[in-house]
Amino acid sequence: MKDYEVDFAALSPAEKKSFLSNFGVVGFTPDAEFQEGLFALLSHTRLLNDLKGSDGEPPEIVQIAFEKLWECLETGEMVITPDLEAFQECFEHAAGAFVHGDFGMLESDEDDAFYAQYFENCDHGWEGFIDGLGHLCFDIVGRTGCAPERIAELIEWTVEPDIGHRILGLKSLTGTTSQQEAWASEARETPEFCAVIARLQEDMKAAASGAPVPELRERYQTRYLFSD
């Protein structure tokens, strides 16, 4: 059974945790790397659409990075050009400096110029999303095979905390490891969390469907992670 065919809501708490630990891994097929990258891009597009609704238009660099990732995948296979590799490297270094405040990550004049152009006046409210997007860009362009990890991070760093705060009313999500796992487990039992996983399963199915990427790109301009 494919991951997108599993009835997540019907799983036991232990089964839910186990399912999510490997969610998004297509397996060893010729198209696995492409499908995993496309799946992660579709899911992050959903989150971006949510953020546009709450935080306004994203920074220019976010829009540029998405444009380049869509172009990379639009033919139905991964097309990595030297220009894309150069962009990814500058993005990685400049985003790292922006998120972590470590300007030693700017290793070249190109990095300095990139930071000055896109991050000098960038809204720090987008730090978390830019951090994840930088990792996704590195995974797709660098062909690391780690795109499924971005799905795991999306769930752990965004979905579970959102459900914890918004639905469960938890004021703090810090504590011991066992305490954190307890509230994460509680979050995973909510209908809202199960609905998010169902949407991610739709994304995984779409990525594996062979549908033209430009068609998926257009469709996903109005798809959201936390609502239908």
Backbone as a chain_set.jsonl record, in Angstrom:
{"seq": "MKDYEVDFAALSPAEKKSFLSNFGVVGFTPDAEFQEGLFALLSHTRLLNDLKGSDGEPPEIVQIAFEKLWECLETGEMVITPDLEAFQECFEHAAGAFVHGDFGMLESDEDDAFYAQYFENCDHGWEGFIDGLGHLCFDIVGRTGCAPERIAELIEWTVEPDIGHRILGLKSLTGTTSQQEAWASEARETPEFCAVIARLQEDMKAAASGAPVPELRERYQTRYLFSD", "coords": {"N": [[0.842, -1.2, 0.0], [0.556, 2.202, -0.872], [1.872, 5.191, 0.659], [0.089, 7.32, 0.372], [-2.315, 6.072, 0.282], [-3.016, 5.193, 2.748], [-5.188, 5.193, 5.555], [-4.843, 7.551, 7.585], [-6.089, 8.671, 9.846], [-7.315, 6.505, 11.022], [-5.338, 5.045, 12.215], [-3.527, 3.778, 15.077], [-2.181, 5.652, 17.921], [0.589, 4.939, 18.174], [1.029, 3.814, 15.674], [0.553, 6.01, 14.032], [2.736, 7.682, 14.685], [4.857, 6.063, 13.781], [4.235, 5.879, 11.05], [4.563, 8.55, 10.189], [7.272, 8.859, 10.528], [8.565, 7.95, 8.309], [7.345, 9.095, 6.226], [6.766, 10.224, 2.96], [8.917, 9.159, 1.639], [9.598, 7.763, -1.36], [10.904, 5.544, -2.399], [13.08, 3.098, -3.957], [13.043, 3.765, -6.973], [13.244, 4.6, -10.486], [12.163, 7.166, -10.789], [12.058, 8.222, -8.266], [13.571, 10.262, -6.935], [12.834, 12.597, -8.319], [10.03, 12.579, -7.881], [9.902, 12.756, -5.072], [11.081, 15.259, -4.656], [9.247, 16.9, -6.038], [6.919, 16.385, -4.577], [7.623, 17.522, -2.078], [7.879, 20.19, -2.903], [5.26, 20.812, -3.74], [3.916, 20.597, -1.277], [5.17, 22.574, 0.259], [4.379, 24.741, -1.219], [1.684, 24.84, -0.599], [1.901, 25.625, 2.132], [3.118, 28.115, 1.794], [1.031, 29.51, 0.548], [-0.792, 29.638, 2.663], [0.668, 31.304, 4.397], [0.796, 33.64, 2.913], [-1.782, 34.5, 3.204], [-1.891, 35.144, 5.909], [0.425, 36.595, 6.579], [0.912, 38.342, 4.509], [2.338, 39.408, 1.319], [5.081, 37.42, 0.275], [8.684, 37.766, 0.842], [10.782, 38.972, -1.827], [12.853, 37.18, -2.5], [11.866, 34.709, -1.757], [9.808, 34.303, -3.599], [11.324, 34.232, -5.951], [12.933, 31.963, -5.514], [11.003, 29.895, -5.45], [10.051, 30.117, -8.063], [12.313, 29.304, -9.509], [12.624, 26.661, -8.616], [10.259, 25.462, -9.522], [10.696, 25.75, -12.281], [12.897, 24.102, -12.53], [11.783, 21.58, -12.326], [9.81, 21.427, -14.23], [9.741, 20.05, -16.697], [9.243, 17.451, -16.168], [11.33, 16.045, -15.313], [14.396, 16.359, -13.416], [16.101, 19.267, -14.012], [19.097, 20.554, -13.826], [20.812, 23.4, -14.004], [23.902, 25.268, -14.594], [23.5, 27.96, -13.829], [21.379, 27.711, -12.042], [22.586, 26.191, -10.039], [24.484, 28.048, -9.16], [22.8, 30.036, -8.159], [21.546, 28.592, -6.087], [23.697, 28.109, -4.357], [24.457, 30.702, -3.524], [22.051, 31.452, -2.345], [21.84, 29.594, -0.272], [24.037, 30.333, 1.381], [23.509, 33.08, 1.939], [20.942, 32.967, 3.05], [21.496, 31.461, 5.306], [23.112, 33.255, 6.721], [21.223, 35.237, 7.181], [19.231, 33.934, 8.72], [20.638, 32.838, 10.912], [22.339, 34.818, 11.711], [25.025, 34.714, 11.201], [27.509, 36.013, 9.65], [29.799, 35.088, 8.633], [29.168, 33.085, 6.982], [28.877, 34.096, 4.506], [30.668, 33.709, 1.809], [31.855, 34.775, -0.441], [32.258, 37.447, -2.887], [30.025, 37.367, -4.464], [28.166, 36.189, -2.762], [27.957, 38.223, -0.835], [26.851, 40.304, -2.365], [24.449, 39.127, -3.09], [23.204, 38.809, -0.602], [22.96, 41.519, 0.141], [21.184, 42.407, -1.797], [18.835, 40.834, -1.479], [18.36, 40.203, 1.228], [19.018, 42.218, 3.016], [17.028, 44.008, 3.846], [15.038, 42.276, 4.526], [12.048, 40.831, 5.832], [12.097, 39.624, 9.044], [10.191, 38.007, 10.077], [9.786, 35.985, 8.341], [11.78, 34.185, 8.687], [11.795, 31.417, 9.595], [10.421, 30.064, 7.537], [12.027, 30.679, 5.322], [14.378, 29.429, 6.102], [13.649, 26.681, 5.973], [12.992, 26.587, 3.245], [15.449, 27.115, 2.085], [16.808, 24.748, 2.724], [15.252, 22.933, 1.264], [15.698, 23.815, -1.349], [18.43, 23.288, -1.545], [18.355, 20.496, -1.354], [16.918, 19.704, -3.668], [18.296, 20.918, -5.849], [20.909, 20.119, -5.301], [20.528, 17.446, -5.425], [20.304, 15.639, -3.241], [18.742, 13.639, -2.231], [17.31, 13.968, 0.042], [14.85, 15.198, 0.255], [12.431, 14.126, 1.434], [12.931, 14.58, 4.146], [12.353, 17.234, 4.471], [9.604, 17.234, 4.461], [9.106, 15.905, 6.853], [10.167, 17.807, 8.623], [8.445, 19.924, 8.088], [6.082, 18.957, 9.175], [6.829, 18.495, 11.879], [7.903, 20.974, 12.754], [6.089, 22.918, 11.997], [3.325, 22.049, 11.557], [2.589, 20.402, 13.842], [3.214, 22.209, 16.06], [1.428, 24.318, 15.376], [-1.103, 23.086, 15.599], [-0.924, 22.404, 18.286], [-0.871, 24.921, 19.596], [-3.1, 26.351, 18.477], [-5.353, 24.615, 18.349], [-5.262, 22.822, 20.565], [-4.703, 24.614, 22.539], [-2.337, 24.96, 23.942], [-0.014, 26.736, 25.84], [2.717, 26.656, 26.0], [5.207, 24.841, 24.299], [7.443, 23.674, 25.111], [9.653, 21.66, 27.141], [10.385, 18.541, 28.796], [11.683, 15.749, 26.888], [9.824, 13.655, 26.913], [7.507, 15.037, 27.644], [7.18, 16.734, 25.448], [6.751, 14.849, 23.438], [4.36, 13.849, 24.339], [2.479, 15.967, 23.998], [2.742, 16.227, 21.247], [1.8, 13.77, 20.376], [-0.823, 13.994, 21.223], [-1.65, 16.096, 19.592], [-1.532, 14.847, 17.101], [-3.764, 13.261, 17.148], [-5.935, 14.836, 16.658], [-8.746, 15.927, 14.642], [-8.078, 18.031, 12.959], [-5.301, 17.843, 12.543], [-5.173, 15.355, 11.278], [-6.52, 16.009, 8.958], [-4.685, 17.72, 7.728], [-2.598, 15.909, 7.186], [-3.95, 14.301, 5.361], [-4.143, 16.089, 3.238], [-1.453, 16.369, 2.59], [-1.001, 13.785, 1.762], [-2.495, 13.822, -0.566], [-0.839, 15.48, -2.035], [1.436, 13.897, -2.308], [0.385, 11.827, -3.847], [-0.295, 13.272, -6.144], [2.251, 14.039, -7.007], [3.245, 11.619, -7.793], [1.675, 10.96, -9.882], [2.257, 11.539, -12.507], [1.226, 13.708, -13.757], [1.353, 16.688, -15.761], [3.826, 19.007, -14.8], [3.567, 21.895, -15.063], [0.772, 22.06, -15.039], [0.164, 21.128, -12.462], [1.443, 23.113, -11.008], [-0.131, 25.384, -11.567], [-2.573, 24.535, -10.48], [-1.947, 24.373, -7.777], [-1.732, 26.939, -6.87], [-3.884, 27.725, -5.467], [-4.164, 26.033, -3.336], [-4.12, 24.962, 0.047], [-2.484, 24.382, 3.211], [-3.613, 24.222, 5.763], [-6.309, 24.408, 5.394], [-9.139, 23.64, 3.276]], "CA": [[0.0, 0.0, 0.0], [1.282, 3.462, -0.928], [1.623, 6.07, 1.804], [-1.07, 8.175, 0.153], [-3.518, 5.242, 0.366], [-3.229, 4.84, 4.157], [-6.159, 5.98, 6.318], [-4.049, 7.993, 8.73], [-6.942, 8.916, 11.015], [-7.703, 5.228, 11.63], [-4.181, 4.415, 12.839], [-3.332, 3.988, 16.511], [-1.145, 6.658, 18.168], [1.918, 4.403, 17.852], [1.094, 3.645, 14.222], [0.674, 7.351, 13.449], [4.121, 8.114, 14.856], [5.683, 5.25, 12.891], [3.918, 6.269, 9.676], [5.143, 9.856, 9.892], [8.739, 8.795, 10.577], [9.091, 7.605, 6.983], [6.387, 9.635, 5.263], [7.35, 10.996, 1.867], [9.96, 8.399, 0.949], [8.978, 7.009, -2.447], [11.582, 4.258, -2.516], [14.134, 2.992, -4.962], [12.534, 3.684, -8.335], [13.949, 5.583, -11.324], [11.588, 8.502, -10.651], [11.874, 8.532, -6.848], [14.161, 11.551, -6.57], [11.977, 13.635, -8.891], [8.735, 12.563, -7.203], [10.078, 13.254, -3.708], [11.299, 16.695, -4.749], [7.988, 17.536, -6.43], [6.038, 16.27, -3.412], [8.021, 18.54, -1.1], [7.585, 21.511, -3.459], [3.811, 20.993, -3.663], [3.532, 20.792, 0.124], [5.64, 23.894, 0.69], [3.538, 25.72, -1.9], [0.499, 24.968, 0.254], [2.237, 26.428, 3.308], [3.333, 29.487, 1.335], [-0.28, 30.117, 0.327], [-1.314, 29.972, 3.991], [1.412, 32.444, 4.932], [0.378, 34.828, 2.167], [-3.041, 34.948, 3.775], [-1.717, 35.668, 7.269], [1.583, 37.486, 6.701], [1.055, 39.199, 3.336], [3.19, 38.944, 0.233], [6.39, 36.951, 0.745], [9.845, 38.493, 0.336], [11.102, 38.711, -3.232], [13.721, 36.011, -2.643], [11.015, 33.518, -1.66], [9.14, 34.16, -4.89], [12.335, 33.844, -6.938], [13.338, 30.578, -5.249], [9.931, 29.016, -5.918], [10.056, 30.161, -9.532], [13.432, 28.499, -10.004], [12.368, 25.249, -8.327], [9.25, 25.007, -10.479], [11.343, 25.633, -13.591], [13.794, 22.949, -12.459], [11.023, 20.332, -12.404], [8.644, 21.56, -15.102], [9.751, 19.146, -17.846], [8.972, 16.087, -15.733], [12.578, 15.514, -14.77], [15.173, 17.409, -12.762], [17.031, 19.93, -14.921], [19.976, 21.367, -12.984], [21.706, 24.199, -14.839], [24.937, 25.976, -13.832], [22.92, 29.163, -13.229], [20.593, 27.287, -10.88], [23.545, 25.797, -9.005], [25.069, 29.274, -8.613], [21.752, 30.647, -7.342], [21.352, 27.796, -4.875], [24.832, 28.295, -3.451], [24.335, 32.028, -2.92], [20.861, 31.427, -1.495], [22.192, 28.833, 0.93], [24.928, 31.113, 2.242], [22.859, 34.314, 2.369], [19.838, 32.604, 3.94], [22.106, 31.061, 6.563], [23.513, 34.476, 7.417], [19.993, 35.923, 7.58], [18.52, 33.185, 9.761], [21.478, 32.563, 12.08], [23.144, 35.984, 12.047], [26.437, 34.356, 11.046], [27.913, 36.579, 8.366], [30.922, 34.312, 8.132], [28.648, 32.168, 5.967], [29.007, 34.772, 3.211], [32.018, 33.271, 1.474], [32.366, 35.362, -1.68], [31.652, 38.722, -3.273], [28.689, 37.048, -4.977], [27.315, 36.009, -1.581], [27.732, 39.548, -0.244], [25.929, 41.035, -3.232], [23.162, 38.435, -2.999], [22.628, 39.176, 0.693], [22.592, 42.933, 0.107], [20.034, 42.593, -2.677], [17.617, 40.118, -1.103], [18.164, 39.961, 2.657], [19.37, 43.377, 3.831], [15.807, 44.563, 4.432], [14.044, 41.199, 4.507], [11.231, 40.703, 7.038], [12.557, 38.476, 9.837], [9.067, 37.13, 10.357], [9.844, 34.891, 7.375], [13.006, 33.41, 8.934], [11.577, 29.974, 9.654], [10.063, 29.555, 6.216], [13.212, 30.801, 4.471], [15.305, 28.377, 6.519], [13.189, 25.436, 5.373], [13.077, 26.703, 1.791], [16.86, 26.966, 1.733], [17.122, 23.316, 2.774], [14.577, 22.276, 0.143], [16.429, 24.195, -2.561], [19.68, 22.527, -1.528], [18.053, 19.084, -1.605], [16.514, 19.495, -5.057], [19.376, 21.299, -6.776], [22.062, 19.28, -5.003], [20.119, 16.054, -5.61], [20.787, 14.952, -2.042], [17.854, 12.549, -1.852], [16.798, 14.233, 1.393], [13.606, 15.966, 0.218], [11.448, 13.67, 2.432], [13.211, 15.174, 5.449], [11.683, 18.527, 4.528], [8.224, 16.95, 4.848], [9.15, 15.612, 8.291], [10.365, 19.084, 9.311], [7.21, 20.684, 7.93], [5.124, 18.421, 10.145], [7.314, 18.664, 13.255], [8.187, 22.367, 13.115], [4.996, 23.824, 11.647], [1.978, 21.512, 11.747], [2.353, 20.018, 15.237], [3.097, 23.392, 16.918], [0.206, 25.061, 15.063], [-2.22, 22.372, 16.228], [-0.746, 22.513, 19.728], [-1.271, 26.256, 20.057], [-4.398, 26.821, 17.978], [-6.449, 23.681, 18.623], [-5.175, 22.291, 21.927], [-4.599, 25.723, 23.472], [-1.126, 24.869, 24.756], [0.71, 28.004, 25.866], [4.139, 26.369, 25.821], [5.48, 23.537, 23.707], [8.754, 23.257, 25.591], [9.607, 20.735, 28.265], [11.213, 17.356, 28.617], [11.397, 14.999, 25.664], [8.575, 12.907, 27.094], [6.404, 15.997, 27.625], [7.002, 17.177, 24.07], [6.147, 13.743, 22.691], [2.977, 13.709, 24.799], [1.6, 16.91, 23.314], [2.776, 15.925, 19.814], [0.892, 12.64, 20.193], [-2.185, 14.528, 21.365], [-1.93, 16.87, 18.375], [-1.73, 13.932, 15.972], [-5.079, 12.627, 17.262], [-7.006, 15.785, 16.356], [-9.234, 15.914, 13.256], [-7.376, 19.05, 12.175], [-4.005, 17.289, 12.143], [-5.428, 14.287, 10.303], [-6.886, 16.662, 7.699], [-3.437, 18.188, 7.118], [-1.91, 14.742, 6.631], [-4.697, 13.901, 4.166], [-3.748, 17.0, 2.149], [-0.1, 15.992, 2.19], [-1.129, 12.545, 1.0], [-2.928, 14.252, -1.895], [0.349, 16.008, -2.709], [2.281, 12.759, -2.659], [-0.28, 11.144, -4.959], [-0.161, 14.133, -7.321], [3.647, 13.986, -7.456], [3.489, 10.304, -8.393], [0.652, 10.702, -10.894], [2.729, 11.798, -13.861], [0.559, 14.896, -14.29], [2.304, 17.728, -16.169], [4.176, 19.895, -13.688], [2.918, 23.203, -15.189], [-0.626, 21.913, -14.623], [0.17, 21.067, -10.998], [1.829, 24.434, -10.501], [-1.31, 26.25, -11.637], [-3.571, 24.021, -9.538], [-1.528, 24.57, -6.387], [-1.754, 28.343, -6.469], [-5.038, 27.925, -4.577], [-4.22, 24.929, -2.378], [-3.635, 25.396, 1.352], [-2.109, 23.291, 4.104], [-4.46, 24.153, 6.949], [-7.729, 24.489, 5.034], [-9.453, 23.185, 1.921]], "C": [[0.88, 1.254, 0.0], [0.941, 4.319, 0.291], [0.359, 6.9, 1.609], [-2.391, 7.395, 0.175], [-3.879, 4.879, 1.807], [-4.274, 5.767, 4.783], [-5.488, 6.398, 7.622], [-4.902, 8.129, 9.983], [-7.297, 7.627, 11.747], [-6.552, 4.534, 12.345], [-4.167, 4.676, 14.344], [-2.281, 5.071, 16.715], [0.254, 6.172, 17.81], [2.088, 4.239, 16.35], [1.221, 4.99, 13.517], [2.121, 7.835, 13.524], [5.04, 7.362, 13.904], [5.477, 5.645, 11.433], [4.628, 7.565, 9.301], [6.667, 9.82, 9.862], [9.349, 8.515, 9.213], [8.212, 8.162, 5.872], [7.104, 10.459, 4.191], [8.45, 10.284, 1.127], [9.292, 7.52, -0.1], [9.59, 5.625, -2.56], [12.574, 4.259, -3.656], [13.528, 2.716, -6.341], [13.253, 4.739, -9.16], [13.454, 7.013, -11.128], [11.51, 8.98, -9.206], [12.384, 9.92, -6.491], [13.304, 12.702, -7.078], [10.662, 13.719, -8.127], [8.836, 13.114, -5.787], [10.298, 14.759, -3.705], [10.024, 17.439, -5.091], [6.985, 17.5, -5.28], [6.358, 17.355, -2.393], [7.693, 19.943, -1.604], [6.083, 21.797, -3.407], [3.379, 21.316, -2.238], [3.972, 22.154, 0.641], [4.884, 25.012, -0.023], [2.246, 25.927, -1.126], [0.783, 25.887, 1.445], [2.452, 27.885, 2.923], [1.998, 30.197, 1.125], [-0.949, 30.481, 1.647], [-0.645, 31.231, 4.535], [1.067, 33.733, 4.201], [-0.904, 35.396, 2.761], [-2.887, 35.598, 5.134], [-0.63, 36.736, 7.369], [1.78, 38.408, 5.504], [1.996, 38.606, 2.301], [4.564, 38.531, 0.758], [7.514, 37.824, 0.218], [10.164, 38.072, -1.101], [11.912, 37.434, -3.4], [12.921, 34.717, -2.545], [10.331, 33.256, -2.995], [10.116, 33.695, -5.968], [12.727, 32.381, -6.757], [12.269, 29.595, -5.717], [9.889, 28.969, -7.438], [11.136, 29.252, -10.091], [13.214, 27.009, -9.743], [11.299, 24.683, -9.258], [9.868, 24.808, -11.86], [12.253, 24.412, -13.645], [13.053, 21.643, -12.729], [9.988, 20.311, -13.529], [8.609, 20.603, -16.288], [9.4, 17.711, -17.469], [10.22, 15.359, -15.298], [13.369, 16.676, -14.191], [16.202, 17.962, -13.742], [17.853, 20.917, -14.099], [20.974, 22.092, -13.876], [22.792, 24.843, -13.982], [24.399, 27.237, -13.157], [22.107, 28.819, -11.982], [21.51, 26.878, -9.735], [24.167, 27.022, -8.347], [24.061, 29.99, -7.717], [21.61, 29.909, -6.018], [22.471, 28.028, -3.868], [24.754, 29.652, -2.762], [23.15, 32.081, -1.955], [21.156, 30.718, -0.178], [23.016, 29.678, 1.897], [24.227, 32.355, 2.8], [21.699, 34.025, 3.322], [20.374, 32.176, 5.302], [22.531, 32.259, 7.388], [22.295, 35.213, 7.962], [19.334, 35.242, 8.777], [19.337, 33.088, 11.045], [22.337, 33.755, 12.509], [24.632, 35.739, 11.953], [26.918, 34.827, 9.681], [29.195, 35.961, 7.84], [30.486, 33.31, 7.083], [28.679, 32.79, 4.575], [30.449, 34.618, 2.755], [32.625, 33.944, 0.25], [31.72, 36.717, -1.921], [30.233, 38.502, -3.788], [27.704, 36.859, -3.828], [26.965, 37.355, -0.955], [26.701, 40.334, -1.046], [24.523, 40.444, -3.15], [22.46, 38.815, -1.697], [22.135, 40.621, 0.669], [21.324, 43.156, -0.71], [18.747, 42.008, -2.101], [17.34, 40.026, 0.398], [18.421, 41.174, 3.546], [18.15, 43.937, 4.552], [14.675, 43.538, 4.471], [13.333, 41.099, 5.864], [11.642, 39.445, 7.809], [11.415, 37.57, 10.281], [9.02, 35.924, 9.434], [11.044, 33.981, 7.601], [12.784, 31.905, 8.857], [11.27, 29.384, 8.292], [11.262, 29.599, 5.278], [14.24, 29.737, 4.82], [14.921, 27.044, 5.878], [13.3, 25.443, 3.862], [14.517, 26.567, 1.317], [17.289, 25.512, 1.732], [16.498, 22.58, 1.594], [15.295, 22.574, -1.167], [17.734, 23.416, -2.665], [19.429, 21.067, -1.881], [17.729, 18.827, -3.071], [17.658, 19.781, -6.014], [20.603, 20.424, -6.562], [21.793, 17.801, -5.153], [20.622, 15.188, -4.454], [19.959, 13.721, -1.693], [17.191, 12.757, -0.503], [15.498, 15.032, 1.401], [12.557, 15.457, 1.208], [11.685, 14.244, 3.825], [12.54, 16.538, 5.593], [10.209, 18.353, 4.89], [8.157, 16.679, 6.344], [9.307, 16.9, 9.096], [9.108, 19.941, 9.236], [6.181, 20.248, 8.969], [5.56, 18.739, 11.573], [7.427, 20.125, 13.661], [7.024, 23.311, 12.857], [3.63, 23.257, 12.016], [1.705, 21.179, 13.212], [2.289, 21.234, 16.164], [1.823, 24.196, 16.654], [-1.003, 24.407, 15.725], [-2.143, 22.49, 17.746], [-1.238, 23.839, 20.275], [-2.737, 26.548, 19.735], [-5.562, 25.919, 18.381], [-6.435, 23.198, 20.069], [-5.048, 23.386, 22.976], [-3.389, 25.668, 24.375], [-0.367, 26.188, 24.684], [2.199, 27.808, 25.628], [4.304, 24.963, 25.264], [6.871, 23.052, 24.086], [8.58, 22.323, 26.78], [10.536, 19.576, 28.02], [10.828, 16.657, 27.315], [10.074, 14.258, 25.765], [7.364, 13.835, 27.077], [6.115, 16.469, 26.205], [6.348, 16.087, 23.229], [4.68, 13.571, 23.084], [2.063, 14.69, 24.08], [1.609, 16.695, 21.806], [1.816, 14.78, 19.499], [-0.559, 13.094, 20.287], [-2.587, 15.313, 20.12], [-2.255, 15.956, 17.208], [-3.09, 13.244, 15.993], [-6.215, 13.562, 16.86], [-7.461, 15.652, 14.907], [-8.478, 16.901, 12.369], [-6.025, 18.539, 11.68], [-4.205, 16.221, 11.077], [-5.809, 14.874, 8.947], [-5.648, 17.187, 6.976], [-2.695, 17.022, 6.48], [-2.622, 14.26, 5.372], [-4.343, 14.798, 2.981], [-2.339, 16.676, 1.663], [-0.111, 14.685, 1.403], [-1.616, 12.837, -0.422], [-1.732, 14.751, -2.704], [1.259, 14.879, -3.171], [1.698, 12.008, -3.858], [-0.14, 11.952, -6.242], [1.247, 14.063, -7.896], [3.953, 12.684, -8.17], [2.59, 10.028, -9.596], [1.143, 10.831, -12.328], [2.042, 12.978, -14.515], [1.597, 15.938, -14.69], [2.566, 18.714, -15.033], [3.575, 21.29, -13.85], [1.446, 23.176, -14.77], [-0.731, 21.869, -13.105], [0.507, 22.431, -10.398], [0.628, 25.374, -10.494], [-2.348, 25.835, -10.601], [-3.224, 24.4, -8.103], [-1.411, 26.032, -5.98], [-2.917, 28.638, -5.531], [-5.236, 26.736, -3.64], [-3.547, 25.369, -1.08], [-3.363, 24.188, 2.242], [-3.105, 23.109, 5.239], [-5.949, 24.302, 6.654], [-7.92, 24.023, 3.599], [-9.722, 24.378, 1.001]], "O": [[1.83, 1.354, 0.776], [-0.134, 4.19, 0.877], [-0.365, 7.16, 2.569], [-3.465, 7.992, 0.095], [-4.944, 4.313, 2.051], [-4.246, 6.979, 4.566], [-5.556, 5.692, 8.628], [-4.474, 7.739, 11.069], [-7.55, 7.646, 12.951], [-6.77, 3.528, 13.02], [-4.722, 5.666, 14.821], [-1.55, 5.39, 15.777], [1.027, 6.915, 17.205], [3.165, 4.494, 15.811], [1.922, 5.097, 12.51], [2.664, 8.337, 12.54], [5.913, 7.968, 13.283], [6.438, 5.736, 10.669], [5.223, 7.668, 8.228], [7.288, 10.672, 9.228], [10.522, 8.81, 8.984], [8.322, 7.751, 4.716], [7.953, 11.294, 4.505], [8.884, 10.756, 0.076], [8.508, 6.633, 0.236], [8.882, 4.644, -2.789], [12.868, 5.3, -4.243], [13.506, 1.577, -6.808], [13.817, 5.679, -8.599], [14.22, 7.964, -11.279], [10.948, 10.043, -8.944], [11.69, 10.676, -5.811], [13.072, 13.672, -6.356], [10.226, 14.811, -7.764], [7.959, 13.856, -5.346], [9.765, 15.462, -2.847], [9.738, 18.487, -4.511], [6.281, 18.481, -5.038], [5.455, 18.033, -1.902], [7.275, 20.797, -0.822], [5.679, 22.909, -3.066], [2.564, 22.213, -2.022], [3.235, 22.813, 1.374], [4.76, 26.113, 0.513], [1.762, 27.053, -1.006], [0.014, 26.804, 1.732], [2.021, 28.789, 3.639], [1.855, 31.365, 1.488], [-1.603, 31.52, 1.743], [-1.314, 32.116, 5.069], [1.049, 34.804, 4.808], [-1.091, 36.612, 2.817], [-3.651, 36.496, 5.487], [-0.751, 37.675, 8.156], [2.733, 39.186, 5.488], [2.398, 37.447, 2.399], [5.143, 39.224, 1.595], [7.322, 38.551, -0.757], [9.851, 36.958, -1.522], [11.684, 36.68, -4.346], [13.27, 33.727, -3.189], [10.283, 32.119, -3.463], [9.77, 32.858, -6.802], [12.84, 31.642, -7.735], [12.593, 28.57, -6.317], [9.713, 27.903, -8.029], [10.896, 28.511, -11.045], [13.587, 26.18, -10.574], [11.419, 23.552, -9.729], [9.593, 23.812, -12.529], [12.366, 23.762, -14.684], [13.621, 20.708, -13.293], [9.352, 19.282, -13.758], [7.534, 20.365, -16.839], [9.272, 16.851, -18.34], [10.167, 14.18, -14.95], [13.053, 17.839, -14.443], [17.06, 17.232, -14.239], [17.366, 21.984, -13.723], [21.876, 21.472, -14.439], [22.628, 24.955, -12.767], [24.796, 27.553, -12.035], [22.143, 29.545, -10.988], [21.23, 27.191, -8.578], [24.361, 27.048, -7.132], [24.416, 30.489, -6.649], [21.559, 30.528, -4.955], [22.222, 28.132, -2.667], [24.962, 29.746, -1.552], [23.237, 32.681, -0.883], [20.77, 31.186, 0.893], [22.722, 29.73, 3.091], [24.337, 32.651, 3.99], [21.496, 34.755, 4.292], [19.779, 32.49, 6.333], [22.338, 32.287, 8.603], [22.329, 35.749, 9.07], [18.93, 35.905, 9.732], [18.796, 33.239, 12.141], [22.99, 33.706, 13.551], [25.423, 36.466, 12.553], [26.756, 34.129, 8.681], [29.63, 36.27, 6.731], [31.318, 32.744, 6.374], [28.525, 32.087, 3.577], [31.344, 35.305, 3.248], [33.791, 33.708, -0.067], [30.759, 37.09, -1.248], [29.35, 39.334, -3.58], [26.558, 37.304, -3.899], [25.815, 37.596, -0.589], [25.796, 40.95, -0.483], [23.532, 41.175, -3.142], [21.264, 39.108, -1.692], [21.028, 40.913, 1.12], [20.49, 43.991, -0.36], [17.684, 42.617, -2.22], [16.199, 39.793, 0.797], [18.07, 41.151, 4.726], [18.226, 44.298, 5.726], [13.498, 43.898, 4.452], [13.956, 41.266, 6.912], [11.546, 38.333, 7.288], [11.653, 36.482, 10.805], [8.309, 34.955, 9.7], [11.301, 33.093, 6.788], [13.498, 31.201, 8.142], [11.794, 28.33, 7.931], [11.489, 28.656, 4.52], [14.903, 29.201, 3.932], [15.769, 26.359, 5.306], [13.657, 24.433, 3.257], [14.777, 25.974, 0.269], [18.041, 25.08, 0.858], [17.13, 21.711, 0.993], [15.476, 21.683, -1.998], [18.1, 22.942, -3.741], [20.204, 20.465, -2.625], [18.203, 17.853, -3.655], [17.953, 18.972, -6.893], [21.264, 20.031, -7.523], [22.705, 16.984, -5.027], [21.268, 14.16, -4.654], [20.415, 12.855, -0.946], [16.58, 11.837, 0.04], [15.081, 15.502, 2.46], [11.84, 16.275, 1.785], [10.743, 14.38, 4.605], [12.199, 16.952, 6.701], [9.624, 19.214, 5.547], [7.256, 17.167, 7.027], [8.661, 17.071, 10.129], [8.747, 20.606, 10.207], [5.495, 21.079, 9.565], [4.755, 19.199, 12.383], [7.086, 20.482, 14.789], [6.973, 24.396, 13.436], [2.858, 23.912, 12.715], [0.7, 21.622, 13.769], [1.383, 21.298, 16.996], [1.203, 24.7, 17.59], [-1.828, 25.087, 16.336], [-3.163, 22.655, 18.416], [-1.933, 23.884, 21.289], [-3.511, 26.94, 20.608], [-6.638, 26.411, 18.719], [-7.475, 23.167, 20.726], [-5.256, 23.137, 24.163], [-3.394, 26.256, 25.457], [-0.106, 26.7, 23.596], [2.868, 28.702, 25.109], [3.636, 24.023, 25.694], [7.412, 22.137, 23.465], [7.494, 22.215, 27.349], [11.385, 19.629, 27.13], [9.787, 16.941, 26.723], [9.294, 14.235, 24.813], [6.31, 13.468, 26.558], [4.958, 16.591, 25.805], [5.485, 16.375, 22.4], [3.854, 13.191, 22.254], [0.996, 14.307, 23.602], [0.603, 16.947, 21.144], [1.109, 14.808, 18.491], [-1.414, 12.638, 19.529], [-3.72, 15.21, 19.649], [-3.148, 16.251, 16.414], [-3.527, 12.702, 14.978], [-7.356, 13.115, 16.734], [-6.664, 15.304, 14.036], [-8.262, 16.648, 11.184], [-5.65, 18.776, 10.532], [-3.48, 16.192, 10.082], [-5.467, 14.311, 7.907], [-5.567, 17.112, 5.75], [-2.213, 17.137, 5.353], [-1.967, 13.851, 4.413], [-4.252, 14.324, 1.849], [-2.068, 16.708, 0.463], [0.684, 14.506, 0.48], [-1.198, 12.174, -1.371], [-1.622, 14.483, -3.901], [1.784, 14.904, -4.284], [2.426, 11.605, -4.766], [0.105, 11.388, -7.308], [1.428, 14.03, -9.113], [4.815, 12.638, -9.047], [2.72, 8.994, -10.251], [0.529, 10.301, -13.253], [2.247, 13.233, -15.702], [2.625, 16.061, -14.024], [1.634, 19.194, -14.388], [3.101, 21.845, -12.859], [0.936, 24.149, -14.214], [-1.614, 22.5, -12.524], [-0.082, 22.842, -9.399], [0.4, 26.082, -9.513], [-2.933, 26.682, -9.926], [-4.11, 24.711, -7.307], [-1.025, 26.327, -4.848], [-2.938, 29.678, -4.874], [-6.355, 26.466, -3.203], [-2.531, 26.063, -1.103], [-3.935, 23.115, 2.05], [-3.409, 21.983, 5.633], [-6.763, 24.319, 7.578], [-6.978, 24.014, 2.806], [-10.004, 24.194, -0.183]]}, "num_chains": 1, "name": "protein.A"}
